[in-house]
């Protein structure tokens, strides 16, 4: 059996958690392949809102196995808090959750390093979530990191102490005022490690390989968005992992030939959290309306999201580098009530009109070129079938499908799992 992928096509916050939850009934295994607690996957069902950061979004389905892959970085403290919330809701996570031994662990000093690094940048800060993600991936590539499998070994605390001491020396190098009590942080950390050790650790690449051989269906769940990819995103305002389809191969040990459907998720407009270029960003009443109606605040940081019109240049780029086979459009309901909608179909790049994403999209180099569409006033949130959707919305979708040459098979019209329209 091939592994299907689900990933975001913008700057994150596209609604991946909801769609994984919607699709989970079709899969035996949901596997996270990169990122860490900087992700915030929001699920709404039975009138309740649930936010997951590291645990795969299939965890609320009783018969589904959830795998945290080797490409993920785990903060034991945040992970324990997620587990505690699941336990409060009666979820038997020990039966449903498996952890890769090759996943790296975020130490308390990784978070402190993150804060020190960001503080030292001043106005040039990149908008880090300060979760220690970057420093952990740096230790991973620097061959210094501690992995989940290490905590099964007798000498792992010696390894921890050596790395934590090294981090404290690095914090001093930044010469910024970072106040902390490491002993206090370590008490909480080691308590969380004890909880982590009660879970089942696996050699995840072998587990997934055998699962495929036996005919099990697998959905790989990505975090953040393609425009935050360390290689293909708007560098340096990116995350520290590969958020694109290639990241699923390295983050789970899946061969490229084993990839099946690639579900690409995008909002009907565009948002971004933190710093970085954003060609279609709005600073007017339309942008304020999107933010207010769409409740655009980060699920992880709580920071307000910047809002703007749909950027088709960036979206086409994301589709190309991911090999997207099906598109899923989120938050179409947020655009109800706009008299006129705009879609960026090209850039004026240094005086030349282009339709591809260039090396640099800072505002001094790029001006968006828009195509306008008639809006719709209908409330979409109660609609359950494609036949109920207004003509203006269908025209909007038809245009996007024609431009991207990929079918939009699902349209989300609200946060609840029931507010999902299947078109094909």
LUMNU-808952 format. One record per residue (C-alpha): x, y, z; residue in one letter. Coordinates in Angstrom, 1 decimal. Example, Ala and Ser with C-alpha at 12.3 -4.5 7.8 and 13.67 -1.06 7.14 Angstrom:
residues 2
        x        y        z   rest
     12.3     -4.5      7.8      A
     13.7     -1.1      7.1      S
//
This chain:
residues 424
        x        y        z   rest
      0.0      0.0      0.0      X
      1.2      3.5     -0.8      X
      1.4      6.2      1.8      X
     -0.8      9.3      1.3      X
      0.5     12.7      2.4      X
     -1.4     15.7      3.8      X
      0.4     19.0      4.0      X
      0.0     22.7      4.1      X
      0.6     24.9      1.0      X
      0.9     28.3      2.6      X
      2.6     29.7      5.7      X
      1.0     27.2      8.0      X
     -2.3     27.5      9.9      X
     -4.2     26.1      6.8      X
     -6.4     23.7      8.9      X
     -4.5     20.5      8.5      X
     -5.6     19.1     11.9      X
     -9.3     19.3     10.9      X
     -8.8     17.5      7.6      X
     -6.7     14.8      9.1      X
     -9.5     14.2     11.6      X
    -12.0     14.1      8.7      X
    -10.0     11.7      6.7      X
     -8.8      9.4      9.5      X
    -11.6      7.0      9.2      X
    -10.1      5.9      5.8      X
     -6.7      5.1      7.4      X
     -5.3      2.6      9.8      X
     -2.3      4.8     10.7      X
     -1.7      8.5     11.0      X
      2.0      9.5     11.1      X
      3.5     12.9     11.9      X
      6.7     13.4      9.9      X
      8.3     16.7     11.0      X
      8.0     19.7     13.2      X
      7.3     19.8     16.9      X
      5.3     21.8     19.4      X
      5.5     24.8     17.2      X
      2.6     23.2     15.4      X
     -1.0     23.9     16.5      X
     -3.5     21.5     14.9      X
     -7.0     22.5     15.8      X
     -9.9     20.0     15.8      X
    -13.5     20.8     16.5      X
    -16.2     18.1     17.1      X
    -19.1     17.5     19.4      X
    -19.1     21.2     20.3      X
    -15.5     21.0     21.7      X
    -12.2     22.5     20.5      X
     -9.0     20.4     20.7      X
     -5.5     21.7     20.0      X
     -2.7     19.2     19.3      X
      1.0     20.2     19.0      X
      3.0     17.1     18.6      X
      0.5     14.2     18.7      X
     -1.0     13.2     15.4      X
     -4.5     14.4     14.6      X
     -6.0     10.9     14.4      X
     -5.7     10.4     18.2      X
     -9.4     10.8     18.8      X
    -10.3      7.9     16.6      X
    -10.4      4.7     18.6      X
     -9.2      2.3     16.0      X
     -6.4      4.4     14.5      X
     -2.7      4.0     15.4      X
     -0.8      7.3     15.7      X
      2.9      7.4     15.0      X
      5.3     10.2     15.9      X
      8.0      9.8     13.3      X
     11.7     10.3     13.4      X
     11.5     13.7     11.7      X
      9.6     15.2     14.7      X
     11.2     16.9     17.6      X
      9.5     16.3     21.0      X
      9.4     18.5     24.0      X
      8.6     16.0     26.8      X
      7.0     18.7     29.0      X
      4.6     19.9     26.3      X
      4.0     16.3     25.2      X
      3.0     15.4     28.8      X
      0.5     18.2     29.0      X
     -1.1     17.0     25.7      X
     -1.3     13.5     27.2      X
     -2.8     14.8     30.4      X
     -5.6     16.5     28.4      X
     -6.2     13.4     26.4      X
     -6.5     11.4     29.6      X
     -9.1     13.9     30.9      X
    -11.2     13.3     27.8      X
    -11.0      9.5     28.2      X
     -8.6      8.8     25.3      X
     -6.6      5.6     25.7      X
     -3.5      7.1     24.2      X
     -1.1      4.3     25.4      X
     -2.9      1.9     23.1      X
     -3.1      4.4     20.2      X
      0.3      6.2     20.3      X
      3.7      5.0     19.1      X
      7.0      7.0     19.2      X
     10.0      6.7     16.9      X
     13.2      6.0     18.8      X
     14.9      8.3     16.2      X
     12.8     11.3     17.1      X
     14.9     14.0     18.8      X
     14.2     15.5     22.2      X
     13.9     19.2     23.0      X
     15.8     20.0     26.2      X
     15.0     22.9     28.5      X
     18.3     24.5     27.4      X
     17.1     24.3     23.8      X
     14.2     26.6     24.6      X
     16.6     29.0     26.5      X
     19.0     29.0     23.5      X
     16.0     29.9     21.2      X
     15.1     32.8     23.4      X
     18.6     34.1     23.6      X
     19.2     33.8     19.9      X
     15.9     35.6     19.1      X
     16.6     38.4     21.6      X
     20.1     39.0     20.2      X
     18.6     39.7     16.7      X
     16.7     42.8     17.8      X
     14.6     44.1     14.9      X
     16.0     41.4     12.6      X
     14.2     38.6     14.6      X
     12.6     35.9     12.5      X
      9.4     35.5     14.6      X
     10.4     32.2     16.3      X
      7.8     30.4     18.4      X
     10.6     30.1     21.1      X
      9.8     26.4     21.5      X
     13.4     25.3     21.0      X
     12.7     23.9     17.6      X
     15.6     25.5     15.8      X
     18.3     24.7     18.3      X
     17.1     21.1     18.5      X
     17.4     20.6     14.7      X
     20.8     22.3     14.9      X
     22.0     19.7     17.4      X
     20.5     17.1     15.2      X
     22.5     18.2     12.1      X
     25.5     18.9     14.3      X
     25.3     15.3     15.6      X
     25.0     16.4     19.2      X
     21.3     15.6     19.7      X
     19.6     13.3     22.2      X
     17.0     11.0     20.7      X
     14.1      9.1     22.2      X
     16.0      5.9     22.0      X
     18.8      7.4     24.1      X
     16.6      7.6     27.2      X
     16.4      3.8     27.2      X
     20.2      3.6     27.7      X
     21.9      3.6     31.1      X
     24.2      6.6     30.5      X
     21.7      8.9     28.9      X
     21.7     11.4     31.8      X
     25.4     11.8     31.4      X
     24.8     12.7     27.8      X
     22.1     15.1     28.8      X
     24.3     16.8     31.3      X
     27.1     17.2     28.8      X
     24.8     18.8     26.2      X
     23.0     21.0     28.7      X
     26.3     22.4     30.0      X
     27.4     23.1     26.4      X
     24.1     25.0     25.9      X
     24.7     27.2     28.9      X
     28.0     28.2     27.6      X
     26.4     29.1     24.3      X
     23.7     31.2     26.1      X
     26.5     33.3     27.7      X
     27.9     33.9     24.2      X
     24.7     35.7     23.1      X
     25.3     38.3     25.9      X
     21.6     39.0     26.5      X
     19.6     39.1     29.7      X
     17.9     35.7     29.9      X
     16.6     34.9     33.4      X
     16.1     31.2     34.2      X
     16.3     28.6     36.9      X
     17.6     25.5     35.2      X
     17.1     23.2     38.2      X
     13.5     24.1     38.3      X
     13.1     23.5     34.5      X
     15.0     20.2     34.8      X
     12.6     18.9     37.6      X
      9.7     19.3     35.3      X
     11.6     17.9     32.3      X
     12.7     14.7     34.1      X
      9.1     14.2     35.4      X
      7.9     14.4     31.8      X
     10.6     12.0     30.6      X
      9.3      9.5     33.1      X
      5.8      9.8     31.5      X
      7.3      9.5     28.0      X
      9.0      6.3     29.0      X
      5.6      4.7     29.8      X
      4.7      4.9     26.0      X
      5.7      2.4     23.3      X
      8.9      3.3     21.4      X
      9.4      1.7     18.0      X
     11.8      1.6     15.1      X
      9.3      3.5     13.1      X
     10.7      3.0      9.6      X
     10.5     -0.8     10.1      X
      7.1     -0.6     11.6      X
      5.7      1.5      8.7      X
      7.4     -0.8      6.2      X
      5.8     -3.9      7.6      X
      2.5     -2.1      7.9      X
      2.6     -1.2      4.2      X
      3.5     -4.8      3.3      X
      0.5     -6.1      5.3      X
     -1.9     -3.7      3.5      X
     -2.4     -1.1      6.2      X
     -3.4      2.3      5.0      X
     -1.2      5.2      6.2      X
     -1.6      9.0      6.1      X
      1.4     11.1      6.7      X
      0.6     14.4      8.5      X
      2.8     17.4      8.0      X
      3.1     20.5     10.2      X
      3.6     24.2      9.4      X
      3.4     25.0      5.6      X
      5.3     24.6      2.4      X
      6.3     28.3      2.4      X
      8.0     27.7      5.7      X
     10.2     24.8      4.4      X
     13.8     25.2      5.3      X
     14.9     24.8      1.7      X
     11.9     26.1     -0.3      X
     10.3     28.6      2.0      X
     10.8     32.3      2.4      X
     14.2     31.9      4.0      X
     15.3     33.0      6.6      X
     11.8     33.5      7.8      X
     11.1     29.7      7.8      X
     11.0     26.8     10.2      X
     13.9     24.4     10.7      X
     12.5     21.3      9.0      X
     11.4     20.2      5.5      X
      7.6     20.8      5.5      X
      7.2     19.6      1.9      X
      6.5     16.1      0.5      X
     10.2     15.3      0.5      X
     10.2     15.7      4.3      X
      7.7     12.8      4.6      X
     10.3     10.5      3.1      X
     13.1     11.5      5.4      X
     10.8     12.1      8.4      X
      9.3      8.6      8.3      X
     11.7      6.5      6.3      X
      9.3      6.2      3.4      X
     10.7      5.7     -0.1      X
      9.6      8.2     -2.7      X
      8.2      5.4     -4.8      X
      5.8      4.6     -2.0      X
      4.0      8.0     -2.0      X
      0.4      7.9     -3.2      X
     -2.0     10.8     -3.0      X
     -0.7     14.2     -2.0      X
     -3.4     16.3     -0.4      X
     -2.5     20.0     -0.4      X
     -4.5     22.2      2.0      X
     -4.9     26.0      1.5      X
     -7.1     28.8      2.8      X
     -9.4     30.6      0.4      X
     -7.2     33.6      1.4      X
     -3.7     33.9      2.9      X
     -2.4     34.3      6.4      X
      1.0     34.5      8.0      X
      2.2     34.5     11.7      X
      5.4     36.3     12.6      X
      8.0     38.1     10.4      X
      8.7     37.6      6.8      X
      7.6     38.8      3.3      X
      3.9     38.6      2.4      X
      3.1     40.2     -1.0      X
     -0.7     40.1     -0.7      X
     -0.9     41.3      2.9      X
     -3.8     43.7      3.6      X
     -3.7     46.6      6.0      X
     -7.3     47.8      5.4      X
    -10.8     46.9      6.5      X
    -10.8     43.8      4.3      X
     -7.8     42.4      6.1      X
     -9.4     43.3      9.5      X
    -12.6     41.5      8.5      X
    -10.7     38.4      7.5      X
     -8.9     38.3     10.8      X
    -12.0     38.9     12.8      X
    -14.4     36.5     11.0      X
    -11.7     33.8     10.6      X
    -10.5     34.1     14.2      X
     -7.0     34.4     13.0      X
     -4.9     33.8     16.0      X
     -2.1     31.3     16.2      X
     -3.1     28.0     17.9      X
      0.4     27.7     19.4      X
      1.5     31.2     20.1      X
     -1.8     33.1     20.3      X
     -0.3     35.8     18.1      X
     -2.6     37.6     15.6      X
     -2.1     36.3     12.0      X
     -1.5     38.7      9.2      X
     -4.2     38.4      6.5      X
     -4.3     39.0      2.7      X
     -5.8     37.9     -0.6      X
     -5.0     34.5     -2.0      X
     -1.6     34.4     -3.6      X
     -1.8     32.1     -6.7      X
      1.8     32.5     -7.6      X
      3.0     31.1     -4.2      X
      0.2     28.5     -4.3      X
      1.2     27.2     -7.7      X
      4.8     27.0     -6.6      X
      3.8     24.9     -3.5      X
      1.8     22.6     -5.7      X
      4.7     22.0     -8.0      X
      7.3     21.2     -5.3      X
      5.0     18.9     -3.5      X
      3.4     17.1     -6.5      X
      0.0     17.8     -5.2      X
     -2.7     15.5     -6.6      X
     -5.8     16.9     -4.7      X
     -6.5     20.3     -3.3      X
     -8.5     21.1     -0.2      X
     -9.8     24.6      0.3      X
    -10.3     25.8      3.8      X
    -12.3     28.7      5.3      X
    -14.4     29.5      2.2      X
    -17.0     30.7      4.7      X
    -14.8     33.5      5.9      X
    -15.0     35.2      2.5      X
    -18.9     35.4      2.6      X
    -20.0     39.1      2.5      X
    -17.1     40.5      0.5      X
    -18.5     42.4     -2.5      X
    -15.3     41.9     -4.5      X
    -12.6     39.2     -4.0      X
     -9.1     39.4     -5.4      X
     -6.6     36.7     -6.3      X
     -2.9     37.5     -7.0      X
     -2.2     35.8    -10.4      X
      1.2     37.3    -11.2      X
      3.9     39.5     -9.7      X
      5.5     42.7    -11.0      X
      9.1     41.6    -10.2      X
     11.6     44.4    -10.7      X
      9.5     45.8    -13.6      X
      8.8     42.4    -15.2      X
      5.6     40.5    -15.0      X
      6.2     36.9    -13.8      X
      4.0     34.0    -12.7      X
      6.6     32.0    -10.8      X
      8.0     32.5     -7.2      X
     11.3     34.3     -7.5      X
     14.3     34.1     -5.1      X
     13.2     37.2     -3.1      X
      9.6     38.4     -2.6      X
     10.3     41.3     -0.3      X
      8.0     44.3     -1.0      X
     10.7     46.4     -2.6      X
     11.0     43.7     -5.3      X
      7.5     42.4     -5.7      X
      4.1     44.0     -6.4      X
      1.1     41.7     -6.7      X
     -1.0     41.8     -9.9      X
     -4.7     40.9     -9.1      X
     -7.6     39.4    -10.9      X
    -11.0     40.4     -9.3      X
    -14.0     38.2     -8.7      X
    -17.6     38.8     -7.6      X
    -18.1     37.9     -4.0      X
    -21.0     36.0     -2.4      X
    -23.2     36.9      0.6      X
    -24.6     33.4      1.4      X
    -23.8     31.8      4.8      X
    -21.9     28.7      3.9      X
    -21.6     27.2      7.4      X
    -24.9     25.2      7.2      X
    -24.2     23.8      3.7      X
    -23.5     20.1      3.4      X
    -23.4     19.5     -0.4      X
    -21.7     21.1     -3.3      X
    -25.0     21.7     -5.0      X
    -25.9     24.2     -2.3      X
    -22.8     26.4     -2.9      X
    -23.4     29.8     -4.5      X
    -22.4     30.4     -8.1      X
    -19.8     33.0     -7.2      X
    -18.1     30.5     -5.0      X
    -18.2     27.9     -7.7      X
    -16.8     30.4    -10.2      X
    -13.9     31.1     -7.7      X
    -13.2     27.4     -7.3      X
    -13.4     26.7    -11.0      X
    -10.9     29.5    -11.7      X
     -8.4     28.1     -9.2      X
     -8.7     24.6    -10.5      X
     -8.1     25.8    -14.1      X
     -5.1     27.9    -13.1      X
     -3.5     25.2    -10.9      X
     -4.6     22.2    -13.0      X
     -5.5     20.2     -9.9      X
     -9.0     19.3     -8.6      X
    -10.3     20.9     -5.4      X
    -12.0     17.9     -3.9      X
    -13.0     19.2     -0.5      X
    -14.2     22.6      0.6      X
    -14.3     23.4      4.4      X
    -17.1     25.8      5.4      X
    -16.5     25.9      9.2      X
    -14.3     24.6     11.9      X
    -16.4     21.5     12.9      X
    -15.6     18.2     11.2      X
    -19.2     18.2     10.0      X
    -18.7     21.4      8.1      X
    -16.9     19.7      5.2      X
    -18.2     19.5      1.6      X
    -16.8     16.8     -0.6      X
    -17.0     17.9     -4.3      X
    -15.6     14.7     -6.0      X
//
